[in-house]
């Protein structure tokens, strides 16, 4: 199969790249992976609180995308929405399997910003750990909605499509999730450096 030369790869929609991949174009697969895999990894890491598991989910989600490529019908759905939904389902499956267990928060490495002084880096890491700990305590659907809306930056209609619920249900889930997070983190405001 021949590979296309892409003058402006950012201008090519995801579904067009997927169809090109299905027709044997390896460059299209590389471009689509570079575009989508980091988003999937970020979503899975926030959902699971475990980088290694998130990498496994990312690999599985991308494999599923490649498998459906030959049957993809351009224009019917957004590739990213489909992929976020698959990722959410894979994460939910893993969370169900591990119920009763605990997540070792020390095993969640956060990348350090080399420009931050050590005390600020520790403060930032403590805040991220506290957020992940609080996210882990939310019901699965609330956590999914909050992660997709506030950490991934998706709009409510796209989240509704991913979770297969109404936009109003997304708004309710995210509002309840934010209130629950605020409650869970309220007692730690001073410890996390938000007071004073």
Rosetta blueprint (number, residue, H / E / L):
1 X L
2 X L
3 X L
4 X L
5 X L
6 X L
7 X L
8 X L
9 X H
10 X H
11 X H
12 X L
13 X L
14 X H
15 X H
16 X H
17 X H
18 X H
19 X H
20 X H
21 X H
22 X H
23 X L
24 X L
25 X L
26 X H
27 X H
28 X H
29 X H
30 X H
31 X H
32 X H
33 X H
34 X H
35 X H
36 X H
37 X H
38 X H
39 X H
40 X H
41 X H
42 X H
43 X H
44 X H
45 X H
46 X H
47 X H
48 X H
49 X L
50 X L
51 X H
52 X H
53 X H
54 X H
55 X H
56 X H
57 X H
58 X H
59 X H
60 X H
61 X H
62 X H
63 X H
64 X H
65 X H
66 X H
67 X H
68 X H
69 X H
70 X H
71 X H
72 X L
73 X L
74 X L
75 X L
76 X L
77 X L
78 X L
79 X H
80 X H
81 X H
82 X H
83 X H
84 X H
85 X H
86 X H
87 X H
88 X H
89 X H
90 X H
91 X H
92 X H
93 X H
94 X H
95 X H
96 X H
97 X H
98 X L
99 X L
100 X L
101 X L
102 X L
103 X L
104 X L
105 X H
106 X H
107 X H
108 X L
109 X L
110 X L
111 X L
112 X L
113 X L
114 X L
115 X L
116 X L
117 X L
118 X H
119 X H
120 X H
121 X H
122 X H
123 X H
124 X H
125 X H
126 X H
127 X H
128 X H
129 X H
130 X H
131 X H
132 X H
133 X H
134 X H
135 X H
136 X H
137 X H
138 X L
139 X L
140 X H
141 X H
142 X H
143 X H
144 X H
145 X H
146 X H
147 X H
148 X H
149 X H
150 X H
151 X H
152 X L
153 X L
154 X L
155 X L
156 X H
157 X H
158 X H
159 X H
160 X H
161 X H
162 X H
163 X H
164 X L
165 X L
166 X L
167 X H
168 X H
169 X H
170 X H
171 X H
172 X H
173 X H
174 X H
175 X H
176 X H
177 X H
178 X H
179 X H
180 X H
181 X H
182 X H
183 X H
184 X H
185 X H
186 X H
187 X L
188 X L
189 X L
190 X L
191 X L
192 X L
193 X L
194 X L
195 X L
196 X L
